[in-house]
């Protein structure tokens, strides 16, 4: 994925209603000092057809929902890591995925 703009926009105030969050607990971060982080899974649901990852396949543009984890420093909420995954199952009828 080369355009991360859609991922950043997903966490704006107006788009948060289209994202489901679930707290996964705290763990030691893989960062210098190993400060504890809070891990929250997210999954994009709903929204308009222009949100999500833009994937071009079979000469068509597909908008696929994003999901992943946000790791924030437990002490002050500063983001440490954001992961994302796109499952292309809806677009091609198979199990291909992009990470």
LINUR-V945975 format. One record per pair of residues at least 6 apart in sequence whose ideal C-beta (glycine too) atoms are under 6 Angstrom apart, sorted by the first residue. I is the first residue (numbers start at 1). J is the second residue. D is the distance in Angstrom with one decimal. If there is no record, write none. Layout:
I/J/D
I/J/D
//
This chain:
7/66/6.0
7/84/5.6
10/44/6.0
18/46/4.4
18/47/3.8
19/42/5.3
19/44/5.5
20/43/4.9
20/45/5.5
21/40/5.4
21/42/5.3
22/41/4.9
23/40/5.6
24/39/4.1
24/41/5.6
26/36/5.1
26/38/5.4
26/74/5.6
28/34/4.6
29/35/5.6
29/37/4.3
29/80/5.5
35/73/5.6
36/74/4.4
37/71/4.5
37/73/5.8
37/74/5.9
37/80/5.3
38/72/5.4
38/74/5.0
39/69/5.7
39/71/5.5
40/70/4.9
41/69/5.5
43/67/4.1
44/52/5.9
44/65/4.1
44/66/4.8
49/63/5.5
52/63/4.5
52/64/5.1
52/65/4.8
52/66/5.7
53/64/4.9
53/66/5.9
53/86/4.4
55/62/4.7
55/64/5.7
62/91/4.1
64/86/4.9
66/84/5.1
67/85/5.6
68/83/4.2
68/84/4.0
68/85/5.4
69/83/4.9
70/82/5.3
71/80/4.5
71/81/4.1
72/79/5.4
73/80/5.6
85/99/5.3
86/98/4.8
87/97/4.7
88/96/4.7
89/95/5.9
//
